[in-house]
């Protein structure tokens, strides 16, 4: 019972507000300034009053539009659901395509990474082999008879001059 009384009170308030708005709109159309129009004019100037009158006229034009029936509203909602469903499918298709592209690029990177790791390993082996060769060459030079001659020769003499002595 209280809910019905509250609903009735709300309807009365809405009806009173509608009547007030209609009366103000009629006064504006007739050129008679309303209290609201005068208040707006005082605060915002002539330009503000004109904007307020334009807003009242626009509101009245919107109210003059025919009300849609429940069937038409349901049709609009159904059409909107179709559009939303199409957008969802388009986004899902785009997501699937992006995921497939990401997987393809991931697989390509894995193959490239393996190739790079193999190349790096081969380069490491070549460096290790070159270092081993350098050590062997240094050992051979140190143990060769020419190395002992070079150690004994004074600076400025060639190896052949040192050997003649």
Buried (B, 14 or more C-beta within 10 A) or exposed (E): EEEEEEEEEEEEEEEEEEEEBEEBBEBBEEEEBBEBBEBBBEEEEEEBBBEBBEEBEEEBEEEEEEEEEEEEEEEEEEEEEEEEEEEEEEEEEEEEEEEEEEEEEEEEEEEEEEEEEEEEEEEEEEEEEEEEEEEEEEEEEEEEEEEEBEEEBEEEEEEEEBEEE
